[in-house]
Amino acid sequence: MNTTNITEYIMLGIKKFLAYLGIPMHLLDKVEPFLYIIVIAAIAFLLAEIVYRIVLLLSKRILKHKEYTFIAKLLEYNALRKQAYILPPIIMNTLLPLAFGHNPTLLHYMENAVWIYFVVAVTMAVTAIITSIGETAFRNRKYHDRPIKGFIQVAKITVYIITTILIISIVTDKSPVYLIGGLGAFAAVLMLITKDSIMGFVGGFLLLENDMVRLGDWIEIPDSAINGTVIDISLTIVKVRNFDNTIATIPPYTLINNSFLNWRGMSESGGRRIARGYTIKLDTIRPCNSEFLEKLKGMDPEFDKYISLKQEQSDNNEIRNTNNATGIANGTIETNAGLFRAYADMYLRHHPLIRKDMLIMVRTLTPTSNGLPIQFYCFTSITEWVQYESIQAEIMEHFASIMSLFELYPYQSTSARDTIISGLLEASYPIEKIKGMPYRTTK
């Protein structure tokens, strides 16, 4: 049975139904075509619903046996129903000429309306599929931290632009190519009006294309209040949750045009840098004699071996030629400061939470008016903020407590307490009764 026979059968049924209702024969020719539209539309949507139910049933059975995230997302965003409803306009456009062939003008308008519906239905189906693809990719561990949302927005905007052009083309009976050519002058005016939006769009695309920022990245913009974790990225905005839990929203072109720090490399390397130190008073740095070295030999077995080795090298004039890991760069036995650097280097190299495969160095910096800065440079094996700060605090506190054994003292500005203690000592007040004296002062 071809489409002509189907149409004739439907038209005959409509005539019998109208005659049964008692409608006069002279009105049949006017009412019949419109009833025909209603009937074929109902048939088309019924077929679409049947197709949707069949596909839905098959999809659910597949998901019972194995989990497919993409199929689950298609169901969640109702993409299967939207795809099924592309069928009705195809059926209607096939049968319309058989009912309105005698009225070309009305047929033209009816076909345009059906084609517009078809374009909109396809657009809804395609955007639902794009959303499902984006959600599926986001749940994948490989792409979880990627800014998928921006690319999904680009795809959807492209689909909407094409849809708008096609609808205008259908309404005006003009070729889409002709419309695209006429958009040039309009685009020039539009760019002036929406300059910021276009800059944000282009900046967002460049940001995503060059993989400059990902979800979860810790970024910092110098000379601004932005210092936190990226929680959302789109083509027009980047949201950052600062460490004080405030939310900062910035346009993507701000990150493109200005410099910013992305700490992702630190996280991916598995090591977070410690670069802190103390400023040692210059008048506490002095040469080491044999008595002082013997006094410090009981601190640690490894440190004992180091001192003994350096004493042998010094006796044989070999110390300057040494190039091992604990050589002159990270300590000597010539001064108490060099000895302290050697101890600090050993401590860091034996610390269980310091990366041994990354740079470990204890060095002096340029002397200042406050003294000689000694810096501890290494990398922790844990990059999370709280654990990192705990490791750093433990190391710095240990060095502060052990420094007096080397008869070294860090620079500190004089406080009111220091002035009072000085006055008590000058007044011959018993030193053992003074609270707040520096550690080991009375021992």
N, C-alpha and C positions, 0 to 999 in steps of 0.2 A: 504493500500500500504506500503510494507516494504522497508528497505533501499536498498535492491538489485534491486527492481523494479525502485526505484528512480534513482539509478546509471545507470541502463540500459537505462532509458528514457533520462537521460542527455547525455550519450554517443551516443545514436542514434541521438539526436538533433545536437550534435557536428559534427558527420559524415555528416549529411545532409548539415550543414552549410559549411563545408570544401569542399564538392562536389560542392556546389553552387558557391564557390569561384574559382573552377577549379583546386584545388590542386591535384596533381597526387596521385593515390591510394597507391603507395609504400611509400609515406611520411606520410600517415594518421596515421600509427601505432606509428611513432616517435613524431608527433606533438600533436596527440589526448590527451595523458595523461596530458601534460602541459596545454593545453586549458581546460581540465577538472578541473585542480587545480584552474585556474583563475575563471571558472564558479562557482565552489562550494564556493570559497572565496567570490566572489561577492554576492552569495545568502546568505552566512553566515553573512556578514557585513550588507546586506540589512535587514535581520531579526533582527540583533542587533539594527539597527537604528529604526526599527518599535517598538521594545520593549522599547527602550529609549524614543521615542516620547510618547508612551502610559503612561509610568510611569511619565514622565515630566508633561503631561497634568493632571494626577491625583494629583500630588504633588502641582501644582499651584492651583488647585481647592480647595484642603485642606487648603492651606495657605490663600485663600480668606475668608474662614469662620472662621479660627482661626490661631493665630500666633504660629508656632512651630519653635523655633530657630534652632533645629537640622536639620529639613528638609530644612530650608532656607540656612543653611551653606552647606548642601549637594549640593544644586543648585549653591551656590556661588563658591565652589571649583570643580564644574563639576564632582562630585563623581558619579552621576547617569549614566552619559555617560560611565565613566570608568568601572562601574560595568556591564553595558550592553555589553561592548566589551569583556567580558570574554566568551560570548556565541560562537563567531566565531571559536576559536580553538577547542572547544568541538565538533561542527558540522563537522569540517574538519577532525579531528582525527577519527570520526565515518565513514566517506565516503572514506578516503584515501585508506584503504586496498582493496576496491573494484575496484580501478583503477590501483593500482601498485602491486597487488598480484603476478603478474608474474615476478616482479623485486624486490626481498627482500632487496637488498642493497640500491636501491634508495628509497624504502619505509621507510627504517630505518632512512635515513638522513632527509627525509621529515617529518616524525613523530617527530624526535628530534627538528627540526626547529619550528614545530607547538607547541611542549611542552614548548620550551623556550619562545615563544610568550605568551603562556598561563600563565607561571610563572610571566613574566613581567607585564601582564595585571592584574593579581591578586594583585601583589605588588602595582601597581599604584592605584587600587581600594581601597585596605586596607589602604594605607597611606592617601588617600583622606578622608576616613571615620575617621581615627584617628585624622586628622587635624580638621575635623568638630566637633568631640567630644570635642577636646581641646578648640576650639573657643566657643562652647556651654557652657562648664563648666566655661570658663573665664567670660562669660556674666552673669552667675548666681551670685547673690549677696553673696551667701554662700561661693563660691570658687573664688570670684573676686581677692582677695589679695593673693591667694595661688600660688605658683610657678608651675603652670600647664605646662608651656613650657618645663621644664626639664623632666617631666614624658612623655610628647609627644615625645620628642627627644629620650628617652630611648626606647619607643615602636617602633619608626621608625627605629632606629639603629638595633633593634632586627629583624625586618622584613627584612631589607636590608641584614643582615648577613645570614638569612635563605635563602633568594633569591639567594645570591651569591653561597652558598653551593649547592643548588638545580640545578642551571645552570651548575656549574662545574660538578656535578654528571651526568647530562644529556649529556654533551659534551664528557665526558670521559667514559661513560657507567659504572660508579662505584656507589656503594651504598653510600648514604649520611653518613651512620654510619661509613663506611670505611674511608671517607674523614675527618670526625670529629676526628677520632682516629689518623690520620696522621698530624693533625694540632698542636699536642703537641709540637714538636721540633720547628716548625715554630713560635709558640706563644712565646716561650722562647726568641728567637732572637728578635721578634717584641717588646717585653716588654722592652728590653734594648734600642732599637732605639727610641721608643715612650714613654719613661718613664714619661715625663712631661704631655703628653696628657692623659695617663692612670691615673696619679695621679689627674689630673683635673677632669676626668670622675668620678673616685671613690669619690673624694671630693664633687663634685656636687651632686652625688646621696645621699651621707650621709647628706649633707646640706638640701636636699629636704625631705629625709625620716624622719629626726629628727625635721623637721619644725623649723629650727634655724633662717631662714630668710624668709620673705615674701615680695612681691612687696609692696612698700609704706612704709616699715619699715625705721625708722631713726636709722642708725648704726654709730658707732664711733670706730675707731681702734686707740688705744693709740700709741703714738710715730710715727704717720704717718699723712699724709695730708688728710686722708679719714674721713669725717664727714658730712654726708648728707643722702639723701633719696635713697633707692634702686629703680631703674627704670627698671631693667631687670635682670632676672636670667635664666641661662641655665646650661647645664652640664659642660661647659668649662669656662664660664666667669660670673662674677657678676658686673653689672654696677651701679655706685653710682653717683648721681648728688649732688655734694658738695654745701654748702650754698653760695659759691661764683659763682655758676653756671658752674663750671668746671666739667667735666665728668671723673671719675676715674674707671678704669677697672682692676679688680683683679681676679686671679684664685680662684676657690672655696676652694682649699686645704689650701690657706692662712687663710681663716676663720676657717677651721677645726683645723689647727696646732697652730694658735695663738689666744689669747683671744681678744674679741671685745665686745663692748657694744651695746645691742639692746634695744632701748627705747620703744618697742612695749608695754611692761608691763605697763609703765607709761600711755600711751595713752588709753589702755584698762581699766585701773583702774579709769579713769575719774578724776584723781587728779595729779597735777604737783607740785613738792616740791619747796618751798622757804626756803633757809637756809642761810640767810645773816644777817649781824649785824654791829655794830659799836664797836670800842674800846674806852671805857670811861677813861678819865684821873682819876687816883687814888686819886689825891688831891681834886677832886670835889665831891667825895663820902663822905657823912657825915650823922650822925644820924638825924632822923626827930623829931622835937619838936611839941608841940600842936599848936603853932602859924603857923608853916609851913604847917601842915595838914589842918588847917582851911582855909588857903590861897588857897589851891588846891581844896577845896570842891566845888567850883563853876564851875569846868570844865565840869562836866557831871553828870546827876542824878544817873546813875548806879555807877559811880566812887564815888560819895558822899556816897551811901549806903555801898559800899565796905569799905571805910575808917571808917565810923561809926561802922560797924560790927567788924572790926579788933580792933578798940579802945575798944569796949566792951569785946572782947575776951582777949585783952591784960590786961585789968583791972581785969578780972577774971582768969588770968593765963591759958587760954584755947588755946591760939594761937598755941602752939606747938603740941597740940593734934588734930588740925583741919586737915581734909583729904578731903575737898571739892575741886571742880575743880579749884577754884581760891585761893587755899591755898598757903602755903610757896613755893611750887615748882615753881609757876608762879608769885610770888610777896609777899612782906610784907610791913608793914608801919614802919619798924624799921630804914630804911635808904632811902634816896632819890632814890638810885639805885633800891632798892626793890619796892618802890612805882612806879617807872617808868616801871618796869617789869610787875607789876599788871595792870597798865593802858594799856600797849602794849598787854597783854593777852586779856583784855576786848575788845580792839579795833579789834583784829583779830577775836575774837569769834562773834562779831557783824557785821563783814564785809560781805556784801552779796555775794561776789565772793570767799570766803574761805570755804572749805569743813569742816562742823562741825562734820562729822562722821569720820574724820581722825585726826591724831595727831596734836594738837596745843600746842606749848610750847615756852616759852620765858626763856632762861637760860643763865647763865654765864659760860664761858669757862676758861681754865687755864690762869691765869694772865701772861702777857708778859712784856717786858721792856717798852712797849708803854702804858700799862694800863690794864684794865679789859674788855675783850671782852664780849659783850652781843649779843646773837644770837636769831633771830626770826625764829622759825621753824613751818611751816604750809604747807598746800596744797591748790592750787587754784582749782576751779571747772572747769576752762577752760584750756585745755592743748595746744591749738594752740600757736605757738611761739610769734606772735606779741601781741595778747591779754594777754598772760602770762607775757610778759615783761612790758606791761602797768600796770598791776595789781601790779607787784613787785615794779616798779618804784614809783607808787602812795603811796604804803605802806612805802617804805624807805624814801621818801621825807617827808611824814607826820611825821614820827618819828624824822627825823632830825630837822624839824621845831619846834616840841613840846618839844624837849629835854631840851631847856634852861629854860622852865617853872619849871622843876624839879631841876634847878641849876646844871645840868650835862653838860659836854662839851666833845665832842669826840677828840681823839688825832689827830693832824695834824702836819706834818713837817713844820718847820718854812720856810717861803718864803721871797722873797725880799720885798714884800709889808708889811709883819709883821715887818721887820727891820726898814723900813721907818716910819711906824706908831709909833713904839716904840720911834724913835728919835724925832718925832714931839711932842709926849706926854712929853718926858723928857725936851723938850725946852719950855714947857708950852703953846703950840699952842692950841687954842680953840678946844675942842673935838668935838663940834657940826659942825665944819667946815671940819673935816677930813672925806673923803669919803672912804668907804670900811671897816668901823668899824664893828665888829661882831654884829649880831642881838641882840637887847635889851641892848646893852652896855650903851647907853645914856639915857635909860628909867629907 
